[in-house]
Amino acid sequence: MRFAVYTPPQAKDGPVPVLWYLSGLTCTWANVMEKSGLQRAAAQHGIMIIAPDTSPRGPDVPDDEAYDLGQGAGFYLTATEPPWDTHYRMDQYITGELRDVIAVNFPAADMARQGIFGHSMGGHGALTLHFKHPGTYQSCSAFSPITSPARVPWGEKAFTAYIGPPSIAWEQYDATELVQNTQTRAHILIDTGKADPFLETQLKPDIFIEACEQAGQALDYRLHAGYGHDYYFIATFMDDHIAHHAKALKG
């Protein structure tokens, strides 16, 4: 498994907070490092950025011809259905194996101060991992996240393939379901483009917004006119997100 790490200049003087970025469908560990311009803000705030891949990869790893299933579309869950169950365990990989690799090989990584964010499928992953591990990922934000995957085509397809027909198992990977039972102290930031072609069909943020309001979960949801579902949008608001995490993790 490949991943990317941005280490800020402040790391040479001591521990720095760690911020995980989870990418969306079809992406790799490289997209955010090459397209978002995050390095400037991360350097300014002294934040280490970790970017995992979006799925396991390789000739022996099951795949699908469709862009929204298989390699590049791991959905940050633990698959229980064959043939996916032998490799597709991205949530366990991020919270376990990769976390340990970072802790051992990057001594400046302050694992007591971690945040998480992501885009689209990665926004879904960031939200669900935050709700399931609030003590680990103390801050959370997302760009155009799939907030209710059990209610949209992308999520329904992936969940059915990876973890079987609709069941209670789906709820543990659905942010809208999780927030109803697990409110956190974090003030979650979400940015979405009003011109996003997936806004009404795949993202459906209103469902999550209502769930947060009912649960008392702090949420700052911002809808921006003229922006779509791409890295131009992410790059425009990346500084805001890194500042959001820096405030939470550094005080």
C-alpha positions in Angstrom: 0.0 0.0 0.0 1.3 3.4 -1.0 0.6 6.6 0.9 1.9 10.2 1.0 3.1 12.3 3.9 3.7 16.1 4.0 5.9 17.0 6.9 5.9 20.7 7.8 9.1 22.7 8.7 8.0 22.8 12.4 8.5 19.0 12.6 12.3 19.5 12.9 11.7 21.2 16.2 9.3 18.8 17.8 5.9 17.0 17.6 3.3 18.4 15.2 -0.4 17.5 14.9 -1.4 14.9 12.3 -4.2 15.4 9.8 -5.5 12.5 7.7 -6.9 13.2 4.2 -9.1 10.6 2.5 -9.6 10.9 -1.2 -12.7 10.1 -3.3 -13.7 7.7 -6.0 -11.0 6.9 -8.7 -8.3 8.8 -6.7 -5.0 7.7 -5.2 -2.8 8.9 -2.4 -1.3 11.4 -4.9 -4.3 13.5 -5.9 -4.5 15.8 -2.9 -0.8 16.3 -2.7 -0.5 17.3 -6.4 -3.8 19.2 -6.9 -5.0 20.9 -3.7 -2.1 23.2 -2.8 -2.4 22.1 0.8 1.3 22.4 1.5 1.3 26.2 2.0 -1.4 26.1 4.7 0.0 23.0 6.3 3.4 24.7 6.6 1.9 27.8 8.0 0.0 26.0 10.7 2.6 23.3 11.4 0.4 20.3 10.4 1.5 16.9 9.1 -0.7 15.6 6.4 -1.2 11.9 5.7 -2.9 10.7 2.5 -3.7 7.0 2.2 -4.7 5.3 -1.0 -8.4 4.8 -1.6 -8.3 1.0 -1.8 -5.9 -2.0 -1.9 -4.3 -2.4 -5.3 -2.4 -5.0 -7.3 -3.0 -7.8 -9.8 -4.2 -10.2 -7.1 -6.7 -7.6 -5.6 -10.3 -8.0 -6.8 -11.5 -5.2 -9.1 -14.5 -4.2 -11.2 -14.9 -2.5 -14.6 -17.0 0.2 -13.0 -15.3 3.3 -11.5 -17.4 3.2 -8.4 -16.5 -0.4 -7.2 -13.2 -2.2 -6.6 -9.8 -0.6 -6.9 -10.0 3.1 -6.3 -13.4 2.7 -4.5 -12.7 1.1 -1.2 -15.3 3.2 0.7 -13.3 3.0 3.9 -15.0 -0.1 5.3 -14.3 -3.7 6.1 -15.7 -6.0 3.4 -17.4 -9.2 4.5 -18.5 -10.5 1.2 -16.3 -12.5 -1.3 -14.2 -11.8 -3.2 -13.8 -8.4 -1.5 -13.3 -9.6 2.0 -9.7 -10.8 1.5 -8.3 -7.3 0.9 -10.9 -4.5 1.3 -10.4 -3.4 4.9 -9.5 0.2 4.5 -10.9 1.4 7.8 -8.8 -1.1 9.7 -5.8 -0.3 7.6 -6.0 3.4 8.3 -6.8 3.1 12.0 -4.4 0.3 12.6 -1.6 -0.7 10.3 -0.9 2.7 8.7 -1.3 4.5 12.0 1.5 2.3 13.4 3.7 2.8 10.4 3.4 6.6 10.8 4.1 6.5 14.5 7.2 4.4 14.0 8.7 6.1 11.0 7.7 9.8 11.6 8.7 10.6 15.1 7.4 14.2 14.8 3.9 12.9 14.3 2.0 13.7 17.5 -0.5 10.8 17.5 -2.3 12.3 20.5 -3.4 15.2 18.2 -5.1 13.8 15.1 -7.8 15.1 12.8 -9.4 13.8 9.7 -11.0 15.2 6.5 -11.7 14.1 3.0 -13.6 14.5 -0.3 -16.7 12.8 -1.6 -16.2 9.1 -0.7 -13.3 10.3 1.4 -15.6 12.7 3.1 -17.8 9.8 4.0 -14.8 8.0 5.3 -13.7 11.0 7.4 -17.1 11.4 9.0 -17.6 7.8 9.8 -14.1 7.3 11.2 -14.5 10.4 13.3 -17.8 9.3 14.8 -16.5 5.8 15.5 -13.1 7.0 16.9 -13.8 10.5 18.3 -11.0 10.2 20.8 -8.5 9.5 18.0 -9.7 11.9 15.3 -10.5 15.0 17.4 -11.3 17.3 14.5 -13.3 16.6 11.4 -14.2 18.2 8.1 -15.2 17.3 4.6 -15.6 18.5 1.0 -18.7 17.3 -0.7 -19.1 14.2 1.4 -21.4 11.3 0.8 -23.2 11.7 4.1 -25.9 9.2 3.7 -24.4 6.3 1.6 -27.2 3.9 2.6 -29.7 6.2 0.8 -27.8 6.9 -2.5 -26.8 4.9 -5.5 -23.0 5.0 -4.9 -23.4 3.8 -1.4 -26.1 1.2 -2.1 -24.0 -0.4 -4.8 -20.8 -0.4 -2.7 -22.4 -1.6 0.5 -24.3 -4.4 -1.3 -21.1 -5.7 -2.9 -18.8 -5.3 0.1 -21.0 -6.1 3.1 -24.1 -7.7 1.7 -27.8 -6.8 1.3 -29.3 -3.9 3.4 -29.0 -4.7 7.1 -28.0 -3.2 10.3 -24.3 -3.6 9.2 -24.9 -0.7 6.8 -25.5 1.7 9.7 -22.0 1.5 11.0 -20.7 3.0 7.8 -23.4 5.7 7.4 -22.6 9.1 9.0 -26.3 10.0 9.2 -27.0 6.9 11.2 -23.9 7.3 13.4 -24.5 10.9 14.4 -27.9 9.9 15.9 -26.1 7.7 18.4 -22.7 9.3 18.7 -22.4 13.0 19.0 -18.9 14.4 19.4 -17.3 17.5 20.8 -16.0 18.4 17.4 -17.4 21.3 15.4 -17.6 19.6 12.0 -17.0 21.8 8.9 -18.5 20.7 5.5 -18.2 22.6 2.2 -20.2 21.7 -0.9 -20.5 23.3 -4.3 -24.0 24.4 -5.3 -23.1 23.4 -9.0 -22.0 19.9 -7.9 -23.7 17.5 -10.4 -24.0 14.9 -7.6 -25.5 17.2 -5.0 -29.1 16.0 -5.2 -28.5 12.4 -6.3 -25.4 11.1 -4.4 -24.6 13.6 -1.6 -28.0 14.6 -0.3 -26.6 16.8 2.5 -30.0 17.8 3.9 -30.5 14.4 5.4 -27.3 14.7 7.4 -27.8 18.3 8.3 -31.2 17.4 9.8 -29.7 14.5 11.7 -27.1 16.7 13.2 -29.7 19.3 14.2 -31.8 16.7 15.9 -28.8 15.1 17.7 -27.2 18.4 18.8 -24.0 17.8 16.8 -22.2 21.0 16.0 -22.0 21.5 12.2 -20.9 24.3 10.0 -22.3 23.5 6.5 -21.4 25.9 3.7 -22.9 25.7 0.2 -21.0 27.7 -2.4 -22.5 29.0 -5.7 -20.6 28.2 -8.8 -18.5 25.3 -7.5 -18.6 21.7 -8.6 -17.2 18.4 -7.4 -13.6 18.8 -8.4 -10.1 19.9 -7.1 -10.6 23.5 -8.2 -13.3 23.6 -5.5 -11.1 21.7 -3.0 -8.1 24.0 -3.6 -10.2 27.1 -3.1 -11.3 26.1 0.4 -8.3 24.0 1.5 -6.8 26.8 3.6 -10.1 27.1 5.5 -10.1 23.4 6.3 -6.5 23.2 7.5 -7.1 26.3 9.6 -10.2 24.7 11.1 -8.2 21.6 12.1 -5.3 23.7 13.4 -7.6 25.6 15.7 -9.0 22.4 17.1 -5.7 20.5 17.4 -3.4 23.4 18.5 -5.8 25.6 20.4 
